[in-house]
Structures are given as structure tokens and as C-alpha cells.
Amino acid sequence: MAGYDGSKDFRTKLSLPKFVAVTKRLTRNQKKLVADIGLEQLLYVTCEYLPRSLIAFLVANFDSQTRSLSLPNGPHVKLNASCINKVLGTTIGGLRIGKKVDPHVRTAIDDLTNCKGHYPTISELDKLLTRELDGDTFKIIFTMYAMTAFLCPSSHDAVSPDYLHIVENPGEISSFDFSSAVLLKLVSSIEAYNGGTTCVLGGNLFCLMVRNVF
């Protein structure tokens, strides 16, 4: 952890305007499906601006070991799964979202999305989220989009194979512990960035901002 001097810049795959644009264009039925998978509160995210200087300041003063914002002569603001739940409304408790790569699921996703690479990109998923998309297919595509573009963005544009097991059974998506997954991704991303191993800030920076400012 080091004091922020304003000289260190970062890149992020989190794009609030794009995510908000996708949720705004969903039909009433599609919004009900989002509620079915436990991500309904994401539909109420309307913020489209991420103040980079503020994010850089918060990240520079974030202690990954204690998972808290530590300011000189100031309070320590803890970040935990409950905080993520309060900010994003994501499910807390339940099935653990771990690093699992099932080749059968990967093949099924390839067939479903017809992606050009190994895994569908944010752009490809965006295009697949048409107003006609329905049922389990919609649940799968939206969950992958939400994880990649908003909840747990990484340094890559494509879906992480670590999260594909979430959509293996669309009826069980709401049973997963999204809040803990968002927390772990955010903390590990900040740790890697502050450690100098990457210039990309992964994780849900929106949640970091809301938790520590409002």
C-alpha cells in the first residue's frame, strides 16, 4: 500500500455506459429472467461514470491483506461479501464460484455462441443479447456478460473459463455466491495492480467506489 501521487494510470475492462445500455434495452420478460437468476438489482445500476482519479486513490490506499481502505489518520473501511451484497444486491452464501474448467461446458458454450475465439468476448455477448433472446439461453448469455463486463472483469475481453460452471445448469445460477466471487476478484486484482504485475485493474471498481464514498 502506498500513498497516491497521481502519476500511476490504469486500464480496466469495466465499462459502465455499455453495461447500463444493455440492461436498459432488455424487455420486461428478460428482466424477469434476470430476477430468476438472482441478479435483478443489477438492472437498477444507472451510474455511467467512473472517476479515474478517485478509483486510483482508493486502490493505492487499499490493503489487500486486511481487505480495507486505510487512510492516514483516518478510519479503516472494511470490504467483505456483505458489503458487495448491499451495493450490488448479488446473492450471498450458497454454491461457491471456484475455478473449474469443464471441457464439456466449454464445448456447449462454443456451440451456443458460435464465438470466433476460445471463449465469447464481451462484444460477441452484447450482440447476442437481442430482444428476441429468451429462456435458458438468455440466462446463460446474460450471466456470462454480467460476469465479464461488470461483476468480475479481468484483463481479457473474453469470458473467463473459471466461471463457465455457473451456467452449466441455468436453473441453479441463483444458487451461487456471487458476492464472494466479486469480492475475491476485486481484492486479487487490486493486489496484483499494486504489486506492479499488471497495469490493468480488474474487478468491480464501481462497488469499490460506492462502498468507500457513499
Buried (B, 14 or more C-beta within 10 A) or exposed (E): BEEBEEEBEBEBBBBBEBBBEBBEEBBEEBEEBBEBBBBBBBBEBEEEEBEEEBBBBBBBBBBBEEBBBEBEEEEEBEBBBEBBBBBBBBBBEBBEBEEBEEEEBBEBBBEBBEBEEEBBBBEBBBEBBEEEBEEBBBBBBBBBBBBBBBBBBBBBBBBBBBBBBBBBEBEBBBBBBBBBBBBBBBBBBBBBBBEEEBEBBBBBBBBBBBBBEE
